[in-house]
Amino acid sequence: MVISIGDFIDGVVDGSLSDEQVILWLKAVYENGMSDSEVAELTIKMRDSGKILAWGDNKKVGDKHSTGGVGDKVSIPLAPALAACGLSVPMVSGRSLGHTGGTLDKLESIPGFNTDIGNEELTHQVSEIGLGIVGQKSDLVPADKRLYSLRDVTGTVASIPLISSSIISKKAAEGISALVLDVKFGRGAFMKNIDSARELAESMVGVSKELGISTISVLSSMDQPIGYSVGNSLEILESVETLLGRGPADLEELVCVLGGLLLESSGISSDFEDGAAMILDSLYDGSAFRKFVDMVVSQGGSADLFESEVSLLEGLGILDQSLKSNPLEARKDGWVVDIDAMVIAEICLQMGAGRIRLEDKIDHQVGMVMEVQVGDAVEMGEVLATVYHREGDIATIMRRLESAFSFSDSEPEVTSRVVEVIR
């Protein structure tokens, strides 16, 4: 089938191309790849297949995208921190699928929070308070919705040209001028090794440049869960803790690195170091937290959830008090040298915290809190993790959870999650 990229996207959107014809095209790309110029053309045509958000004279509009991981709640504290530093953030995000958590699912753990707002409402909200985190509307890159659904059922998801065009077309449709990408690799990531992650990052940075978006990509490790919490409501609580300046060190580092790079590329800060310091200050002076509350209220939640320290300690009213909890205790003394992110993710998925198919229902409440991280010394009997669950075979879950932890008699070296920056 010989067809131009423009005619192909037109046929995808207007339905003149059958599923069989679209699948043939996708398989050809999957098997043969595309040139850089073809990927750029495909991305532009996909962006232009629907509405593009416009911001008038506001040139300081940016966003962040992650390829997904276990316990990856970075967007939730990062977007308010960026807004507190003067960047407008119209974040169109996604839901959990497979072992990776979805930002929208986490936010919908907050009573009343509405992620289904229209493009005009999003534009108004961002203009008023500086940020919004919402789901993709049908008139924003409609070509991608059909292409992705067919990629998912034909085994053509793992194509770098198709991944790049899918991600960047949606970000470009937000009307942004700056973008930071967090491309993860490791056991709990879509890309299992750093070479494939680097190839994807370089592709997306190159495509973004062709579309006039100042883009920087970070390669970060995803062998262990990010932070302590995995599970939608639990990750919201950890995000709030981070916005109050008392979050896990690895989560805070990712927020500051990604935020600092984005403030640099958008021209708000003079360099990365200045930008990272601005982000950190916003977490500790309360300005990022206030932006988060503004967003929650604007999108249907209640400010009462955040009025006192007591409400935070009680779980912001979002935790189900009928949940059962089981602690996992250490069987010996030692140093924690590994926590397998994929095992943790699969357990949470089994309990209902994620979905196999997009139409699956999820349980916002279940999940687990790791009480230790890699590099911690533990004693026999010390709690390693607490599982929050419904009825079920908890004995099997606890045995599986125990297999996720590895120990050593000597202290391990703890390194940064950020491995490489691609400009």
Beta strands, then each sheet from edge to edge (+ up, - down):
strand 1: 62-66
strand 2: 89-93
strand 3: 131-135
strand 4: 178-185
strand 5: 214-221
strand 6: 229-230
strand 7: 324-329
strand 8: 334-339
strand 9: 367-370
strand 10: 377-378
strand 11: 383-389
strand 12: 405-408
strand 13: 418-422
sheet 1: 1+ 4+ 5+ 13-
sheet 2: 2+ 3+
sheet 3: 6+ 9- 11+ 7-
sheet 4: 10+ 8- 12+
end
